[in-house]
Amino acid sequence: MMHPTNLTGILLGAVAAWIFGAVYYTALSRPWLAAQGKTIEQCKIEQAAKSKLTFYLPFVLSFVGALLMGFVLYGILTHTGMFTARAGAISGAFCWLGFVLTTGTINNAYQGRRWALTAIDAIHWLAVLIIIGAIVGWMGG
């Protein structure tokens, strides 16, 4: 049986997760840059050299990614038949553990990135998936 998708819940989850990411990375901008081995001055120079498209594209991709995560979590909750904030948050956490933490850690290890960067980014994605899952679950099917 086909259920109508709750686009409002998916959109609200994506917006909330995107705003969380902006606040999180603003608050952790100095440790995040240090984990990349960069200074604020280097970052400013790099940003100034970018075109408007190149500058804004990561923000757009972050939002589109959050929307896609919302659709996937909606699909998971549809298949389990458990539309609650708790079920959504747990599903988000399990998706993070099984897919995001693993791939992020492996990719960063191969690229020789610092563990602090992996930790900062991993915590961000855990919160994003819990936020989206909880909102999608709470808004129901």
C-alpha positions in Angstrom: 0.0 0.0 0.0 1.4 3.4 -1.0 1.5 6.1 1.7 1.5 9.7 0.7 4.8 11.2 1.7 4.8 13.9 4.4 6.7 16.6 2.5 6.2 19.1 5.3 8.0 16.9 7.9 10.8 16.2 5.5 11.2 19.9 4.7 11.1 20.9 8.3 13.6 18.3 9.2 16.0 19.5 6.5 15.6 23.1 7.5 16.2 22.3 11.2 19.2 20.2 10.4 20.7 22.8 8.1 20.3 25.5 10.7 21.8 23.2 13.3 24.8 22.7 11.0 25.3 26.5 10.6 25.2 27.0 14.4 27.4 24.0 15.1 30.1 24.8 12.6 30.0 28.5 13.5 30.6 27.6 17.2 33.3 25.1 16.3 34.9 27.1 13.5 38.3 27.5 15.2 38.7 23.8 16.2 37.4 22.7 12.8 39.9 24.9 11.0 42.7 23.7 13.3 41.7 20.1 12.6 42.2 20.9 8.9 45.6 22.5 9.6 44.3 25.9 8.5 44.2 29.3 10.0 41.3 31.8 9.8 43.5 34.0 7.5 44.1 31.1 5.1 40.4 30.3 5.0 39.5 33.9 4.3 42.0 34.0 1.4 40.6 30.7 0.0 37.0 32.0 0.3 37.9 35.3 -1.4 39.4 33.4 -4.4 36.1 31.5 -5.0 33.4 32.4 -7.4 29.9 33.0 -6.0 28.8 29.7 -7.3 31.8 27.8 -5.8 31.3 29.7 -2.5 27.5 28.9 -2.2 27.4 25.4 -3.7 28.4 23.6 -0.5 25.5 25.3 1.4 23.0 24.3 -1.3 24.4 20.7 -1.4 24.1 20.5 2.4 20.4 21.4 2.2 19.7 19.1 -0.7 21.6 16.3 1.2 19.4 17.0 4.3 16.3 16.7 2.1 17.5 13.4 0.7 18.2 12.1 4.2 14.7 13.1 5.2 13.2 11.1 2.3 15.3 8.1 3.1 14.4 8.2 6.8 10.8 8.6 5.8 11.1 5.5 3.7 12.6 3.6 6.6 9.9 4.7 9.0 7.3 3.8 6.4 8.7 0.2 6.1 8.9 -0.2 9.9 5.4 1.4 10.4 6.7 3.3 13.4 6.1 7.0 13.0 7.2 8.5 16.3 9.9 11.0 17.1 11.7 8.3 19.1 11.6 5.8 16.2 12.8 8.5 13.8 15.7 9.5 16.1 16.8 5.9 16.6 16.6 5.2 12.9 18.7 8.3 12.2 21.3 7.2 14.8 21.5 3.7 13.3 21.9 5.1 9.8 24.7 7.3 11.1 26.4 4.4 12.9 26.2 2.0 10.0 26.8 4.3 7.0 28.0 7.8 8.0 30.4 7.2 10.8 32.0 4.3 8.9 32.4 6.0 5.6 33.6 9.3 7.1 36.1 7.6 9.3 37.5 5.4 6.5 37.6 8.3 4.0 39.4 10.6 6.5 41.9 7.9 7.4 42.8 7.3 3.8 43.2 11.0 3.2 45.4 11.3 6.3 43.1 13.8 8.0 43.3 14.5 11.7 41.0 12.5 14.1 39.7 15.8 15.5 38.2 16.6 12.1 36.6 13.2 11.9 35.1 13.6 15.4 33.8 17.1 14.7 32.2 16.1 11.4 30.9 12.8 12.8 29.1 14.5 15.7 27.6 17.0 13.3 26.1 14.2 11.1 24.9 12.2 14.1 22.9 15.3 15.3 21.7 16.0 11.7 20.3 12.5 11.3 18.7 12.4 14.8 17.1 15.8 14.1 15.7 14.9 10.7 14.6 11.4 11.9 12.9 12.8 15.0 11.0 15.5 13.0 10.0 13.1 10.2 8.9 10.5 12.8 7.0 13.1 14.8 5.2 14.6 11.8 4.1 11.1 10.9 3.1 9.3 7.7 
